[in-house]
Amino acid sequence: MCGIVAYIGPKDATPFLLEGLARLEYRGYDSAGVAVTGRTGGIKVRKVKGRVADLAAAVPARFKGATGIGHTRWATHGVPSDANAHPHLDNAERIAVVHNGIIENADELRAKLAADGAVFRSETDTEVLGHLIAAHAAEGVELEEAVRAALGKVVGTYGIAVLDAEQPDRIVVARNGSPIVLGIGEKEMFVASDVSALVRYTRQVVHLEDGELATVRADGFRTFTEDARTTHRQPSTVDWEIDSYDTGGYEHFLLKEIHEQPGSVERTLGGRLDERFATAHLGGLNLDARELREIRRVKILGCGSAYYAGEMGAQLIEELARIPAHSEPASEFRYRNPVIEADTLYIAVSQSGETYDTLAAVQEVKRKGGRVLGVVNTVGSAIARECDGGIYLHAGPEISVASTKAFTSTVVAFALIALHFGRIHDLSPADGRRIVSALKALPDQIREVLAQSDAIAELAAEYAGSEGMMFIGRVRGYPVAREGAQKLKEISYVHAEAYPASELKHGPLALISPELPTVALVPDDELLDKNLTTLGEIKARSGRVLAVAHRRPETKLADHCILVPKSEPELDPLLLNIPLQLLAYHAAVALGRDVDKPRNLAKSVTVE
Ligand code: F6R
């Protein structure tokens, strides 16, 4: 949510700022801006409502400077507009600030600053930071001291980068709840909200901690805390491939990421299956067998698709380990004063590792003495660092706003956790072997589904014009339906409802009509007959049915069918979900939507 970049070094900052912002655009894309310290003094600013490409078109060739900051915005305070776009300046145009996060006491600060003569030119909370830092930047005060003093008065979350026309030899950055990564180059330094903007320039990075600031100069950096204690940070090396940040010949990142799933699932499984004992090795959980046996319940926390992946995870854990498990939106959990039980294991799920609600939920559990594991994609992210242990997905960077490969890898990670827990409890070696073989077969089975992309595109074109769509599934199929509906509405803006198939006749059957088709998950499992009965009930009300199934239902029960390879029943949901990703993608394309950057959304929801 909002992307920040900064550069200081011997080169002109602007090309890096614009390219970096384009890479971070998935974090927010309603307005963008850059500021550089000019060679002849002063700060030059360009900012526009719209995309980074609109900004690039508005930046003249003479817009150059050796020190610069940039921002791509997802509006929280004030509509998308040129005036509300970052960077924001103080009255004297000495200080420029870009900010990701929310300043909770902005109104109070704004009133005080205005009383002291500050003139506000935007509706944003960020603008108070520019005026506040300027108010502390008296003659002879180092920029870092002015920023530190200003942040001492701020309540809220932030990742910021600050430029000072009078101290152009440095950029000061700070982090509290919103990520800031320093990139270390050869006599040049980079800053970004995440590594995707940096990997073309350097692999050596430092992730700032919450409450940490840094003074960044061309020849290095110094980190320190809000109370001015120096911290010592060792750079780490980014190991994600540069190719992951390009569409690689696909029309959209989303399609590329859907097609990457055989490989990303292989990486999630990599080295973790133990055929001899028919279990999974998960050293990162930091839980020995005895501790595991004491766990009586599992509570999974995540937001959006991460929460739905958690629902599939809960199902897997209950089925394979026979431990009661439940998934809850982290955004609700954190606000309801949850009871934290000593014998409950909490598992936080997040692709980005930054989602503020999930992070807050983890902190709430830990504050009350609970144990939290993370199922996280982004190495070194805030949630990964906050957890007591966990599993990295190794799905690779996910750029498209809608989650696909990270979702699938999360479910695979839960299958590994469930297998590991199960084999410590009562899952038999034979059942363990059954799951191990099924997991190994997944990448090829996903390839089989992906091979149907063109046929699914034809179906999507047929159904995309509907006034809405119903998604139904029973027990294991219900989270699949929820995720399928989420994907469709998110990227195609077609209204979609997800219901347990068993609940249809308790109300939503009233919606069924030829204009509201149903996508039905119909696995070949112990509930097949029940699902077929539900299809009959829909058809009897003139509903159209698109079945996603292992066996084609009779034509009188389904108008169309997408066939999916059969796995073990516990793992079927994972494969049933893949055609729904393709269905949503192709529907969005058919409707001419901005597939990778759907309206009103952004990846990494780092605000409440
Ligand atoms: C849906 C989607 C969102 C995210 C959610 C959590 O396609 O991408 O619902 O799943 O915002 O994000 P992470 O997993 O980064 O915590």
Residues whose N, C-alpha, C, O or C-beta is under 5 A from the ligand:
A	BS01	F6R	C303 G304 S305 A306 V349 S350 Q351 S352 G353 T355 V401 A402 S403 V605
